[in-house]
Amino acid sequence: MVRYEKAWQVARQRIADAARAGGRAPESVRLLAVSKTFPAAAIRRLHALGQRAFGENYVQEARSKRNELADLDIEWHLIGPLQSNKARVAAATFDWVESIDRAEIAERLSAARTGVAPLDVLIQVNASGEATKSGVSPTGAVALARQVSTLPNVRLRGIMGIPEATDDASVLRAQFRQLRQCFDACIDAGLSIDTLSMGMSADLELAIAEGATEVRVGTAIFGARDSAKG
Ligand SMILES: *Cc1c(COP(=O)(O)O)cnc(C)c1O
């Protein structure tokens, strides 16, 4: 068996089981393979298995991998925070940016994204309220989503969130539910969105039970990351 094949199949099975448990089709949940800190060769292996969407946290790291893998049809997602001065490079590197937490960064991305298809974007919501977490507050999510939806070269697709690091399932569920409520509030506000990105290796079942349409999975596919590298 090819390296990563077993882990990738297990992750896909977990997603399918969780979707079915909630009365949903397995295809209703996208698997984003989080490849940060792992080399381009690892992405190439996953791609050979059929994986197409990959998540990266750092603009420069993703850029060099994208260049190395230019022969492959990959959908690149930025899931880490984005600084204003990297917006231009990010707009040229990614197909999706999931970490929009203020209008200014979306405006810069839109201005830089010319001559190609619009950039798909998600509003990152801070559901845990922790000061160290990025994201707009849940009460500000709809207003920011509205603003972003008016920009010409980005396409608002939905909401992304990271709950607090805890093993307490009831805390996690409450925070996933809050993200789902932000997603529903945007739809009620007339915004046409389809993506709720939440859930990682340890908690993807809970996230899918609360309505995730995308889970971001690193460790469960690639193994533990070198913590020194993030
Ligand atoms: C690293 C990261 C992940 C993947 O986490 P795992 O626990 O390794 O699955 C998902 N989302 C974000 C935003 C991350 O930074």
The ligand as a Tripos MOL2 file, in Angstrom:
@<TRIPOS>MOLECULE
LIG
   15    15     1     0     0
SMALL
NO_CHARGES

@<TRIPOS>ATOM
      1 C1         -3.3090   22.6570   11.4530 C.3       1 LIG1
      2 C2         -4.7390   22.9980   11.2270 C.ar      1 LIG1
      3 C3         -5.6930   21.9830   11.0040 C.ar      1 LIG1
      4 C4         -5.3830   20.4980   11.0650 C.3       1 LIG1
      5 O1         -5.3700   20.0600   12.3710 O.3       1 LIG1
      6 P1         -5.1630   18.4890   12.7330 P.3       1 LIG1
      7 O2         -5.4880   18.4190   14.1600 O.co2     1 LIG1
      8 O3         -3.7370   18.1690   12.4230 O.co2     1 LIG1
      9 O4         -6.1040   17.7210   11.8780 O.co2     1 LIG1
     10 C5         -6.9860   22.3830   10.7220 C.ar      1 LIG1
     11 N1         -7.3410   23.6940   10.6770 N.ar      1 LIG1
     12 C6         -6.4530   24.6770   10.9020 C.ar      1 LIG1
     13 C7         -6.9080   26.1000   10.8290 C.3       1 LIG1
     14 C8         -5.1300   24.3680   11.1930 C.ar      1 LIG1
     15 O5         -4.2600   25.3590   11.4420 O.3       1 LIG1
@<TRIPOS>BOND
     1     1     2 1
     2     2     3 ar
     3     2    14 ar
     4     3     4 1
     5     3    10 ar
     6     4     5 1
     7     5     6 1
     8     6     7 2
     9     6     8 1
    10     6     9 1
    11    10    11 ar
    12    11    12 ar
    13    12    13 1
    14    12    14 ar
    15    14    15 1
@<TRIPOS>SUBSTRUCTURE
     1 LIG1         1 GROUP 0 **** ****
